[in-house]
Structure formats: C-alpha cells, structure tokens
Amino acid sequence: MTAGFTTERHDPDLDRVSAALLRAGQRARELARQTGTGIAVQIDGELRILTGAELESPPEDRDVG
C-alpha cells in the first residue's frame, strides 16, 4: 500500500493526513470484523468488498489505492 503524499505547501494539518487515513482504514476494518459486514476497497484498480478472512490480513500486504 502506498502511504503518504507530498505537497509544495507546508501545512501542519496536511503533515498528519496520511497517518490519520491509515488509522481510519484500520478502524473501518476492525468495525467490519466486529459487525460481520464487508468493507469496500480498491485493489489494483478494481473495487472489491472484503469480508471475513480477507479483513484479517494487514492492508500493507495488499496494493490498496
């Protein structure tokens, strides 16, 4: 997974965006596991719904973008 982005402007809020997005994704996966629901993600340009065991592998192991 590609994390982060760059910008020409220095903005303290934007410095923390990547980490916040990763935390939000982790929390979304956690909630999906707890409630037994799927979560929509884009993998290799394809929209997929991950459920069950697919949610167990860390997002770093997949090319999500």
Distance bins in CASP14 RR format, pairs under 12 A and 6 or more apart:
PFRMAT RR
TARGET T0000
AUTHOR 0000-0000-0000
RMODE 2
METHOD distances of the structure
MODEL  1
1 18 0 0 0 0 0 1 0 0 0 0 0
1 21 0 0 0 0 0 1 0 0 0 0 0
1 22 0 0 0 0 1 0 0 0 0 0 0
1 25 0 0 0 0 0 1 0 0 0 0 0
1 26 0 0 0 0 0 1 0 0 0 0 0
1 41 0 0 0 0 0 1 0 0 0 0 0
1 42 0 0 0 0 0 1 0 0 0 0 0
1 43 0 0 0 0 1 0 0 0 0 0 0
1 44 0 0 0 0 0 1 0 0 0 0 0
1 57 0 0 0 0 0 1 0 0 0 0 0
1 58 0 0 0 0 1 0 0 0 0 0 0
1 59 1 0 1 0 0 0 0 0 0 0 0
1 60 1 0 1 0 0 0 0 0 0 0 0
1 61 0 0 0 0 1 0 0 0 0 0 0
1 62 1 0 0 1 0 0 0 0 0 0 0
1 63 1 0 0 1 0 0 0 0 0 0 0
1 64 1 0 1 0 0 0 0 0 0 0 0
1 65 1 0 0 1 0 0 0 0 0 0 0
2 18 0 0 0 0 1 0 0 0 0 0 0
2 21 0 0 0 0 0 1 0 0 0 0 0
2 22 0 0 0 0 0 1 0 0 0 0 0
2 42 0 0 0 0 0 1 0 0 0 0 0
2 59 0 0 0 0 0 1 0 0 0 0 0
2 60 0 0 0 0 0 1 0 0 0 0 0
2 62 0 0 0 0 0 1 0 0 0 0 0
2 63 0 0 0 0 1 0 0 0 0 0 0
2 64 0 0 0 0 1 0 0 0 0 0 0
2 65 1 0 0 1 0 0 0 0 0 0 0
3 17 0 0 0 0 0 1 0 0 0 0 0
3 18 1 0 1 0 0 0 0 0 0 0 0
3 19 0 0 0 0 1 0 0 0 0 0 0
3 20 0 0 0 0 0 1 0 0 0 0 0
3 21 1 0 0 1 0 0 0 0 0 0 0
3 22 1 0 0 1 0 0 0 0 0 0 0
3 23 0 0 0 0 0 1 0 0 0 0 0
3 25 0 0 0 0 0 1 0 0 0 0 0
3 26 0 0 0 0 0 1 0 0 0 0 0
3 59 0 0 0 0 1 0 0 0 0 0 0
3 60 0 0 0 0 1 0 0 0 0 0 0
3 63 0 0 0 0 0 1 0 0 0 0 0
3 64 0 0 0 0 1 0 0 0 0 0 0
3 65 0 0 0 0 0 1 0 0 0 0 0
4 14 0 0 0 0 0 1 0 0 0 0 0
4 15 0 0 0 0 0 1 0 0 0 0 0
4 16 0 0 0 0 0 1 0 0 0 0 0
4 17 1 0 0 1 0 0 0 0 0 0 0
4 18 1 1 0 0 0 0 0 0 0 0 0
4 19 0 0 0 0 1 0 0 0 0 0 0
4 20 0 0 0 0 0 1 0 0 0 0 0
4 21 0 0 0 0 1 0 0 0 0 0 0
4 22 0 0 0 0 1 0 0 0 0 0 0
4 65 0 0 0 0 0 1 0 0 0 0 0
5 11 0 0 0 0 0 1 0 0 0 0 0
5 14 0 0 0 0 1 0 0 0 0 0 0
5 15 0 0 0 0 0 1 0 0 0 0 0
5 17 1 0 0 1 0 0 0 0 0 0 0
5 18 1 0 0 1 0 0 0 0 0 0 0
5 19 0 0 0 0 0 1 0 0 0 0 0
5 21 0 0 0 0 1 0 0 0 0 0 0
5 65 0 0 0 0 0 1 0 0 0 0 0
6 14 0 0 0 0 1 0 0 0 0 0 0
6 15 0 0 0 0 0 1 0 0 0 0 0
6 17 0 0 0 0 0 1 0 0 0 0 0
6 18 0 0 0 0 0 1 0 0 0 0 0
7 13 0 0 0 0 0 1 0 0 0 0 0
7 14 1 0 1 0 0 0 0 0 0 0 0
7 15 0 0 0 0 1 0 0 0 0 0 0
7 17 0 0 0 0 1 0 0 0 0 0 0
7 18 0 0 0 0 0 1 0 0 0 0 0
8 14 0 0 0 0 0 1 0 0 0 0 0
9 15 0 0 0 0 0 1 0 0 0 0 0
11 17 0 0 0 0 1 0 0 0 0 0 0
13 19 0 0 0 0 0 1 0 0 0 0 0
13 20 0 0 0 0 1 0 0 0 0 0 0
14 20 0 0 0 0 0 1 0 0 0 0 0
14 21 0 0 0 0 0 1 0 0 0 0 0
16 22 0 0 0 0 0 1 0 0 0 0 0
16 23 0 0 0 0 0 1 0 0 0 0 0
16 24 0 0 0 0 0 1 0 0 0 0 0
17 23 0 0 0 0 0 1 0 0 0 0 0
17 24 0 0 0 0 0 1 0 0 0 0 0
18 24 0 0 0 0 0 1 0 0 0 0 0
18 25 0 0 0 0 0 1 0 0 0 0 0
19 25 0 0 0 0 0 1 0 0 0 0 0
19 26 0 0 0 0 0 1 0 0 0 0 0
20 26 0 0 0 0 0 1 0 0 0 0 0
20 27 0 0 0 0 0 1 0 0 0 0 0
21 27 0 0 0 0 0 1 0 0 0 0 0
21 28 0 0 0 0 0 1 0 0 0 0 0
21 59 0 0 0 0 0 1 0 0 0 0 0
21 64 0 0 0 0 0 1 0 0 0 0 0
21 65 0 0 0 0 0 1 0 0 0 0 0
22 28 0 0 0 0 0 1 0 0 0 0 0
22 29 0 0 0 0 0 1 0 0 0 0 0
22 58 0 0 0 0 0 1 0 0 0 0 0
22 59 1 0 0 1 0 0 0 0 0 0 0
22 60 0 0 0 0 1 0 0 0 0 0 0
22 64 0 0 0 0 0 1 0 0 0 0 0
23 29 0 0 0 0 0 1 0 0 0 0 0
23 30 0 0 0 0 0 1 0 0 0 0 0
23 59 0 0 0 0 0 1 0 0 0 0 0
24 30 0 0 0 0 0 1 0 0 0 0 0
24 31 0 0 0 0 0 1 0 0 0 0 0
24 39 0 0 0 0 0 1 0 0 0 0 0
24 59 0 0 0 0 0 1 0 0 0 0 0
25 31 0 0 0 0 1 0 0 0 0 0 0
25 32 0 0 0 0 1 0 0 0 0 0 0
25 39 0 0 0 0 1 0 0 0 0 0 0
25 40 0 0 0 0 0 1 0 0 0 0 0
25 41 0 0 0 0 1 0 0 0 0 0 0
25 50 0 0 0 0 0 1 0 0 0 0 0
25 55 0 0 0 0 0 1 0 0 0 0 0
25 58 0 0 0 0 0 1 0 0 0 0 0
25 59 1 0 0 1 0 0 0 0 0 0 0
25 60 0 0 0 0 0 1 0 0 0 0 0
25 64 0 0 0 0 1 0 0 0 0 0 0
25 65 0 0 0 0 0 1 0 0 0 0 0
26 32 0 0 0 0 0 1 0 0 0 0 0
26 33 0 0 0 0 0 1 0 0 0 0 0
26 39 0 0 0 0 0 1 0 0 0 0 0
26 55 0 0 0 0 0 1 0 0 0 0 0
26 58 0 0 0 0 1 0 0 0 0 0 0
26 59 1 0 0 1 0 0 0 0 0 0 0
26 60 0 0 0 0 0 1 0 0 0 0 0
26 64 0 0 0 0 0 1 0 0 0 0 0
27 33 0 0 0 0 0 1 0 0 0 0 0
27 34 0 0 0 0 0 1 0 0 0 0 0
27 39 0 0 0 0 0 1 0 0 0 0 0
27 59 0 0 0 0 0 1 0 0 0 0 0
28 34 0 0 0 0 0 1 0 0 0 0 0
28 35 0 0 0 0 0 1 0 0 0 0 0
28 37 0 0 0 0 0 1 0 0 0 0 0
28 38 0 0 0 0 1 0 0 0 0 0 0
28 39 1 0 1 0 0 0 0 0 0 0 0
28 40 0 0 0 0 1 0 0 0 0 0 0
28 41 0 0 0 0 1 0 0 0 0 0 0
28 50 0 0 0 0 0 1 0 0 0 0 0
28 55 0 0 0 0 1 0 0 0 0 0 0
28 59 0 0 0 0 0 1 0 0 0 0 0
28 64 0 0 0 0 0 1 0 0 0 0 0
29 35 0 0 0 0 0 1 0 0 0 0 0
29 36 0 0 0 0 0 1 0 0 0 0 0
29 37 0 0 0 0 0 1 0 0 0 0 0
29 38 0 0 0 0 1 0 0 0 0 0 0
29 39 1 0 0 1 0 0 0 0 0 0 0
29 40 0 0 0 0 0 1 0 0 0 0 0
29 41 0 0 0 0 1 0 0 0 0 0 0
29 50 1 0 0 1 0 0 0 0 0 0 0
29 51 0 0 0 0 0 1 0 0 0 0 0
29 52 0 0 0 0 0 1 0 0 0 0 0
29 54 0 0 0 0 1 0 0 0 0 0 0
29 55 1 0 1 0 0 0 0 0 0 0 0
29 56 0 0 0 0 1 0 0 0 0 0 0
29 57 0 0 0 0 1 0 0 0 0 0 0
29 58 0 0 0 0 1 0 0 0 0 0 0
29 59 1 0 0 1 0 0 0 0 0 0 0
29 60 0 0 0 0 0 1 0 0 0 0 0
29 62 0 0 0 0 0 1 0 0 0 0 0
29 64 0 0 0 0 0 1 0 0 0 0 0
30 36 0 0 0 0 0 1 0 0 0 0 0
30 37 0 0 0 0 0 1 0 0 0 0 0
30 39 0 0 0 0 1 0 0 0 0 0 0
30 55 0 0 0 0 1 0 0 0 0 0 0
30 56 0 0 0 0 0 1 0 0 0 0 0
30 58 0 0 0 0 0 1 0 0 0 0 0
30 59 0 0 0 0 0 1 0 0 0 0 0
31 37 1 0 0 1 0 0 0 0 0 0 0
31 38 0 0 0 0 1 0 0 0 0 0 0
31 39 0 0 0 0 1 0 0 0 0 0 0
31 55 0 0 0 0 1 0 0 0 0 0 0
32 38 1 0 1 0 0 0 0 0 0 0 0
32 39 1 0 1 0 0 0 0 0 0 0 0
32 40 0 0 0 0 1 0 0 0 0 0 0
32 41 0 0 0 0 0 1 0 0 0 0 0
32 49 0 0 0 0 1 0 0 0 0 0 0
32 50 1 0 0 1 0 0 0 0 0 0 0
32 51 1 0 0 1 0 0 0 0 0 0 0
32 52 0 0 0 0 1 0 0 0 0 0 0
32 54 0 0 0 0 1 0 0 0 0 0 0
32 55 1 0 1 0 0 0 0 0 0 0 0
32 56 0 0 0 0 0 1 0 0 0 0 0
33 39 0 0 0 0 1 0 0 0 0 0 0
33 50 0 0 0 0 1 0 0 0 0 0 0
33 51 0 0 0 0 1 0 0 0 0 0 0
33 52 1 0 0 1 0 0 0 0 0 0 0
33 53 0 0 0 0 1 0 0 0 0 0 0
33 54 0 0 0 0 0 1 0 0 0 0 0
33 55 1 0 1 0 0 0 0 0 0 0 0
33 56 1 0 0 1 0 0 0 0 0 0 0
33 57 0 0 0 0 0 1 0 0 0 0 0
34 52 0 0 0 0 0 1 0 0 0 0 0
34 55 0 0 0 0 0 1 0 0 0 0 0
35 51 0 0 0 0 0 1 0 0 0 0 0
35 52 0 0 0 0 0 1 0 0 0 0 0
35 55 0 0 0 0 0 1 0 0 0 0 0
36 49 0 0 0 0 0 1 0 0 0 0 0
36 50 0 0 0 0 0 1 0 0 0 0 0
36 51 1 0 0 1 0 0 0 0 0 0 0
36 52 1 0 0 1 0 0 0 0 0 0 0
36 53 0 0 0 0 0 1 0 0 0 0 0
36 54 0 0 0 0 0 1 0 0 0 0 0
36 55 0 0 0 0 1 0 0 0 0 0 0
37 49 0 0 0 0 1 0 0 0 0 0 0
37 50 0 0 0 0 0 1 0 0 0 0 0
37 51 1 0 0 1 0 0 0 0 0 0 0
37 52 0 0 0 0 1 0 0 0 0 0 0
37 55 0 0 0 0 1 0 0 0 0 0 0
38 48 0 0 0 0 1 0 0 0 0 0 0
38 49 1 0 1 0 0 0 0 0 0 0 0
38 50 1 0 0 1 0 0 0 0 0 0 0
38 51 1 0 1 0 0 0 0 0 0 0 0
38 52 1 0 0 1 0 0 0 0 0 0 0
38 53 0 0 0 0 0 1 0 0 0 0 0
38 54 0 0 0 0 1 0 0 0 0 0 0
38 55 1 0 0 1 0 0 0 0 0 0 0
39 47 0 0 0 0 0 1 0 0 0 0 0
39 48 0 0 0 0 1 0 0 0 0 0 0
39 49 1 0 0 1 0 0 0 0 0 0 0
39 50 1 0 1 0 0 0 0 0 0 0 0
39 51 1 0 0 1 0 0 0 0 0 0 0
39 52 0 0 0 0 1 0 0 0 0 0 0
39 54 0 0 0 0 1 0 0 0 0 0 0
39 55 1 0 0 1 0 0 0 0 0 0 0
39 59 0 0 0 0 0 1 0 0 0 0 0
39 64 0 0 0 0 0 1 0 0 0 0 0
40 46 0 0 0 0 0 1 0 0 0 0 0
40 47 1 0 0 1 0 0 0 0 0 0 0
40 48 1 0 0 1 0 0 0 0 0 0 0
40 49 1 0 1 0 0 0 0 0 0 0 0
40 50 1 0 0 1 0 0 0 0 0 0 0
40 51 0 0 0 0 0 1 0 0 0 0 0
40 54 0 0 0 0 0 1 0 0 0 0 0
40 55 0 0 0 0 0 1 0 0 0 0 0
40 64 0 0 0 0 0 1 0 0 0 0 0
41 47 1 0 0 1 0 0 0 0 0 0 0
41 48 1 0 1 0 0 0 0 0 0 0 0
41 49 1 0 0 1 0 0 0 0 0 0 0
41 50 1 0 1 0 0 0 0 0 0 0 0
41 51 0 0 0 0 0 1 0 0 0 0 0
41 54 0 0 0 0 1 0 0 0 0 0 0
41 55 0 0 0 0 1 0 0 0 0 0 0
41 57 0 0 0 0 0 1 0 0 0 0 0
41 59 0 0 0 0 1 0 0 0 0 0 0
41 62 1 0 0 1 0 0 0 0 0 0 0
41 63 0 0 0 0 0 1 0 0 0 0 0
41 64 1 0 1 0 0 0 0 0 0 0 0
41 65 1 0 0 1 0 0 0 0 0 0 0
42 48 1 0 0 1 0 0 0 0 0 0 0
42 49 0 0 0 0 0 1 0 0 0 0 0
42 50 0 0 0 0 0 1 0 0 0 0 0
42 59 0 0 0 0 0 1 0 0 0 0 0
42 62 0 0 0 0 0 1 0 0 0 0 0
42 63 0 0 0 0 1 0 0 0 0 0 0
42 64 1 0 0 1 0 0 0 0 0 0 0
42 65 1 0 1 0 0 0 0 0 0 0 0
43 49 0 0 0 0 0 1 0 0 0 0 0
43 50 0 0 0 0 1 0 0 0 0 0 0
43 54 0 0 0 0 1 0 0 0 0 0 0
43 57 0 0 0 0 0 1 0 0 0 0 0
43 59 0 0 0 0 1 0 0 0 0 0 0
43 61 0 0 0 0 0 1 0 0 0 0 0
43 62 1 0 1 0 0 0 0 0 0 0 0
43 63 1 0 0 1 0 0 0 0 0 0 0
43 64 1 0 1 0 0 0 0 0 0 0 0
43 65 1 0 0 1 0 0 0 0 0 0 0
44 62 0 0 0 0 1 0 0 0 0 0 0
44 63 1 0 1 0 0 0 0 0 0 0 0
44 64 0 0 0 0 1 0 0 0 0 0 0
44 65 0 0 0 0 1 0 0 0 0 0 0
45 62 0 0 0 0 0 1 0 0 0 0 0
45 63 0 0 0 0 1 0 0 0 0 0 0
45 64 0 0 0 0 1 0 0 0 0 0 0
45 65 1 0 0 1 0 0 0 0 0 0 0
46 62 0 0 0 0 0 1 0 0 0 0 0
46 63 0 0 0 0 0 1 0 0 0 0 0
46 64 0 0 0 0 0 1 0 0 0 0 0
46 65 0 0 0 0 0 1 0 0 0 0 0
47 64 0 0 0 0 0 1 0 0 0 0 0
47 65 0 0 0 0 0 1 0 0 0 0 0
48 54 0 0 0 0 1 0 0 0 0 0 0
48 55 0 0 0 0 0 1 0 0 0 0 0
48 62 0 0 0 0 1 0 0 0 0 0 0
48 63 0 0 0 0 0 1 0 0 0 0 0
48 64 0 0 0 0 1 0 0 0 0 0 0
48 65 0 0 0 0 0 1 0 0 0 0 0
49 55 0 0 0 0 0 1 0 0 0 0 0
50 56 0 0 0 0 1 0 0 0 0 0 0
50 57 0 0 0 0 1 0 0 0 0 0 0
50 59 0 0 0 0 1 0 0 0 0 0 0
50 62 0 0 0 0 1 0 0 0 0 0 0
50 64 0 0 0 0 1 0 0 0 0 0 0
54 61 0 0 0 0 0 1 0 0 0 0 0
54 62 0 0 0 0 1 0 0 0 0 0 0
54 64 0 0 0 0 0 1 0 0 0 0 0
55 61 0 0 0 0 0 1 0 0 0 0 0
55 62 0 0 0 0 0 1 0 0 0 0 0
56 62 0 0 0 0 0 1 0 0 0 0 0
57 64 0 0 0 0 0 1 0 0 0 0 0
58 64 0 0 0 0 0 1 0 0 0 0 0
59 65 0 0 0 0 1 0 0 0 0 0 0
END
